[in-house]
Amino acid sequence: MNEYRLGVMETKFADIIWANEPVPSGTLVKLCEQELGWKKSTTYTMLRRICERGIFINDGGVVKKLMTKQELAAIQGEQMVEESFGGSLPEFVAAFSTRRKLSRDDVEELRRFIDEYGKGDGKA
């Protein structure tokens, strides 16, 4: 399984790519120098590592996304629920709501989501 957890600097780096992609790798080096203070070698090392995870691809010197920021967030959320709550979304919501109370709007939005999801797969 690919490792989709990103550290703080990896996340900043990924955000630069998403904001500029498709981006030539030379341009990415310049952006990382300006925004992160990185040297060329640091940028290419980080690029190699993040491409190995299947998030981006360096295709002939042009860096492109293989997944959107939202897709990555969904995968990270799934991994966290699986690892911390045995894959149980209800257990996650229960634990989450003990620390942060759900507003009426939150509850209504969850109800709408569940209702719409149920309509799509024939389950109530």
C-alpha positions as CSV (number, residue, x, y, z in Angstrom):
1,M,0.0,0.0,0.0
2,N,1.2,3.5,-0.8
3,E,2.0,5.7,2.1
4,Y,0.0,8.8,1.8
5,R,0.9,10.5,5.1
6,L,2.7,13.8,4.4
7,G,4.8,15.8,6.8
8,V,4.5,19.5,7.1
9,M,7.1,20.3,4.5
10,E,5.8,17.6,2.2
11,T,2.4,19.1,2.4
12,K,3.7,22.6,1.6
13,F,5.6,21.2,-1.3
14,A,2.5,19.3,-2.6
15,D,0.5,22.5,-2.3
16,I,3.0,24.3,-4.5
17,I,2.7,21.6,-7.1
18,W,-1.2,21.6,-7.0
19,A,-1.2,25.4,-7.3
20,N,1.0,25.4,-10.4
21,E,0.6,22.0,-12.1
22,P,1.4,21.0,-14.7
23,V,4.7,22.6,-13.8
24,P,8.1,22.2,-15.4
25,S,10.5,20.8,-12.8
26,G,12.9,23.7,-13.4
27,T,10.1,26.1,-12.5
28,L,9.3,24.0,-9.5
29,V,12.9,24.4,-8.3
30,K,12.6,28.2,-8.6
31,L,9.2,28.2,-6.7
32,C,10.6,26.1,-3.9
33,E,13.6,28.3,-3.6
34,Q,11.4,31.4,-3.3
35,E,8.7,29.9,-1.1
36,L,10.6,27.3,1.0
37,G,14.2,28.4,0.7
38,W,15.2,25.0,-0.7
39,K,18.1,24.2,-2.9
40,K,17.7,22.4,-6.2
41,S,18.8,19.1,-4.7
42,T,16.3,19.3,-1.9
43,T,13.5,19.9,-4.3
44,Y,14.4,17.0,-6.5
45,T,14.8,14.7,-3.5
46,M,11.4,15.7,-2.2
47,L,9.9,15.3,-5.7
48,R,11.3,11.8,-6.0
49,R,9.9,10.8,-2.6
50,I,6.4,12.2,-3.3
51,C,6.3,10.7,-6.8
52,E,7.1,7.3,-5.3
53,R,4.0,7.6,-3.2
54,G,1.8,7.9,-6.3
55,I,0.6,11.5,-5.7
56,F,2.5,13.2,-8.5
57,I,4.4,12.1,-11.6
58,N,7.5,13.7,-13.2
59,D,6.7,13.1,-16.9
60,G,9.5,14.2,-19.1
61,G,10.4,17.1,-16.8
62,V,6.9,18.2,-16.2
63,V,5.3,17.5,-12.8
64,K,1.6,16.6,-12.9
65,K,-0.8,15.4,-10.3
66,L,-2.0,11.8,-10.1
67,M,-4.5,12.8,-7.6
68,T,-6.2,16.0,-6.4
69,K,-5.7,17.4,-2.9
70,Q,-9.2,16.3,-2.1
71,E,-8.6,12.7,-3.2
72,L,-5.4,12.6,-1.1
73,A,-7.4,14.0,1.9
74,A,-10.1,11.3,1.4
75,I,-7.4,8.5,1.3
76,Q,-5.7,9.9,4.4
77,G,-9.1,10.1,6.2
78,E,-9.9,6.5,5.3
79,Q,-6.5,5.3,6.5
80,M,-7.0,7.2,9.8
81,V,-10.4,5.7,10.4
82,E,-9.1,2.2,9.5
83,E,-6.1,2.5,11.8
84,S,-7.7,4.2,14.7
85,F,-11.3,3.0,14.7
86,G,-11.1,-0.4,13.0
87,G,-12.7,1.0,9.9
88,S,-15.8,2.1,11.7
89,L,-17.0,5.5,10.6
90,P,-19.7,5.6,13.3
91,E,-17.0,5.0,16.0
92,F,-15.0,7.9,14.4
93,V,-18.0,10.2,14.5
94,A,-18.8,9.3,18.1
95,A,-15.2,9.9,19.2
96,F,-15.0,13.2,17.2
97,S,-18.3,14.5,18.7
98,T,-17.0,14.0,22.2
99,R,-14.4,16.6,21.7
100,R,-16.3,18.9,19.3
101,K,-20.0,19.1,19.6
102,L,-21.8,18.8,16.3
103,S,-23.9,21.8,15.4
104,R,-27.5,21.5,14.1
105,D,-26.1,22.4,10.7
106,D,-23.5,19.6,11.0
107,V,-26.1,17.0,11.9
108,E,-28.5,18.1,9.1
109,E,-25.6,18.0,6.5
110,L,-24.7,14.5,7.7
111,R,-28.4,13.4,7.4
112,R,-28.6,14.8,3.9
113,F,-25.4,13.0,2.9
114,I,-26.6,9.7,4.4
115,D,-30.0,10.1,2.7
116,E,-28.4,10.9,-0.7
117,Y,-25.9,8.0,-0.3
118,G,-28.7,5.6,0.5
119,K,-30.6,6.6,-2.6
120,G,-27.6,6.0,-4.8
121,D,-27.0,2.4,-3.8
122,G,-30.6,1.3,-3.1
123,K,-30.1,1.0,0.7
124,A,-31.9,3.1,3.2
